[in-house]
């Protein structure tokens, strides 16, 4: 089956310099596309998709893919790479901390005494997981707090890598957030939360979406401008070799 689907992707005529891979996911009902930090396109397909359906869907979404790949390249150019050495800077909820490598902490990563302590045996993945678990708790609480004001029931919250997105509304009615969002100041995090909660009511970025967003968060326009600037400086997981 994989060979047939790979042939269908090639038939779609994607540019040859775009790396991609097909993943068959039995729980999916529709095709999903994602662009990883290294620029690889992940094409997630349900088991019942036909080669013609796959080819046609990719041809229809070539423009979206081109924009996503360009956006990923722009983000990669702005977001810093980190050296995991004492004194390297990390941000949590808008506050800046310095890294301190320690021999045997209670956990691989923790905040202590104004430092982000990292076990000498840990690295980038452990810091990402620390951000993710912190983000899961913090964002779940903020979603609960904002849901009533937006006029929706609190949805299930997932925190994971979302490539170029800060958040998204999933097909099952959940909301997902990028683990890197927890680096942002709380007011910008609230913007991301309210944005996705409004999407539960209005899927598209149309006039009704803007109206509901501004009612829930009147300062949204100013916050969006700040997110565009501050978000470009967030660490997205790249570690520079020593």
N, C-alpha and C positions, 0 to 999 in steps of 0.2 A: 504493500500500500504506500509506503514512504516513497518508493521510486516513482510511483504514478503521481503522487502529489508534488514531488520535486519537479517532475516534468511539467506539471500544470503551472507551477510558479514560473519556470523558465518561459513558458508560453505567454505569460502575461507581459513579458518584455521589460522587466525591471532593469535599470542600468546595471551594467556588468560590475561596476565598482561598489555596488551596494551588497554588503554581506548579509546573508539571511539564513534562517533555518526554520523548518516546519516541525511543529509539535502537535501531535494528535492528543486531544484532551476529551475523554469520553463524557465528562460532565458539561462541556460547552454545548450550546445550541446554535451559536452563530460564530462567525469568524472573528478573531480578535488580533489586533496588531499592537506591537510594542517595540520601542527603539531603546536598546540597552545603552549604558554609558559608553561602551566601546563602539557604538554605531551599528551593531548587529540588529537586524530586524527579526523579531520573533513572530512567526505566523502561527497562531494557535487556532486549530480547526477542530470541529466536532467530527465524530467518527463517520457520520452519514453524509458528509459533504462530497459532492462529485467533483471530478477534475474541472469540468466546465464552470461550475459554480465558483470554484476557487480562482480560476483564471479571470473570470469576469469581475469578481469582487476586487481582486488586486488591481485590475485595469481601472476600475472606477475610483480606487483610492490612491492612485499614484501621486496625485497632487498633495493629498494629506501626508503621505509618506515623505515626499520631498520636503515639505515644510517641517515635519517632525525631525527629520535628519538634520536639516539646517539649524533648527532650534537647538538640538542636542550639541551640535558643533559649536554654536555660539556660547552655550552654557559651559561646555568643557573649556573654552578659551578663558572664561571669566572666573570660574570656581577654582579655588586654590587647591594645590596638592599639599599634603602635610608630611612633615618629617616627624617620626615618632621618637623625639628626643626631648629631654628636659627643657622646659621653657616654651615649647611650641604652643600656639594659641588655639583654643577651642571655645565655642560659644554655646551657651545653654540658656534658653528663654531670654535671649538678648543680652545676657551678661557674659563677660569674657573671663576665661580661666586659663591658667598655664598648666601644661602637662608635667607630671612628675612620675618618672619610672621608679617603682618600688619593688622590693624583692618578693614579699609574700603578703599581699593584702588579703582581707577577708573575702573580697570578690575581685574579679579581673579588672573592673572599672568602678570607680566611685568618686564622688565629690567629698573632699575632706580638707578643712582648713583653708579654703580658697583655692585649692588645687584640684585638678582632674587627675586622680591617681590611676596609673595603669601598671598592671603586673608586668614584670620583666619578661614573662613568657607569653604575654598577650600582644595583640596587634590591631590593625584596622578593623577586622571583622568583629572583634569584641567591643570596640568603641561604637560601631554601627549598631550592634545588638543592644548596647546600653542606651543609645538614643532611641531605639525602637521601643524598648520596654518602658522607658520614661514617657515617650510620646503616647503609647497606648493608654497609660493611666491618665495623663493630663488631657489628652484630646477626648477620651471617653467622657470625662467629667464636663468638659466645655460643650460637647455635643448635647449632653443632657440639659445643661443650663440654657443653651440657646434654642433648643427644639421648640419649646413652648412659645417663645417669642416669635419664632418664624411660622408657627402654626402647623407643626408636624410632630408625629410620634418619634421619640428618640430611636434612631436606627442603630443597627449593629455597626461597630467601628473596627476597621482593620488598619494597621500601620505596616507599611512595607515599602520597598523601592518602587516608585512609580515613574522612573525614567525622567521625563521632562515636566511632569505635572506635580503640583503641590497636593492636589486632591482630585477625587473623582467620585461620581455616583455609579455604583455597580448595578448590573441588571437585576439583581435580586433585592434591590432596595437598601443595600448597605452603603456606607460611605467609607472610602479608603483615603489615607493620607500618606504622603511620603515621610519616611523616618527623619529626613533632614529638616522638616518643618519645625521640630522642637528646638532648633537653634534660633528661630525667629523670636522677636519680642512678643509678649502676650497679645497686644492689640492687633498685630499682624496675623497671629495664629487665629484670633477670633474672626478676622476677615476670611481666612481660608475655610474655617468651620461654617460660617454663615453662608458663604458662597455655595458650598456643597449641599447644605440643608435646603436652600432655595431651589437648587436643582432637583430635589425630590418632588417639588411641585411643578416647576417649569424646566423641562429638560434643555431647552435651547437658550442661547444668549440673545434673547429678543427684548423688546420694549417691556413686556410684562416681567421678565426676569429682572431687568434693571429697576423697575418700579418696586418690586418686592424687596430687592436687595437694599435699596435706599430707605425704604420704610423701616426695615429691621436694623440697618446700620447706616445712619445718615452720613457719617464721615467716610463711607466706603471709597469714594473717588480719591480722597487724599491718601487713604491707606493703600489703595492699589498702586499709586505712584511710588510710595515708599517701598512697597513689596518689590516693585520692578527694580529698584536700586539695591536695597539691602539683600534681597533674595539672590542676586547675582554673586554675592560674596560668600554664600553659604558653602560649607564643605559637603561634597557629595560622595565622599568615600575614597577618593584617590590618595594613595600613599606614595610618597617619593622615596626611592631607594637611597640608603645612606652610602 
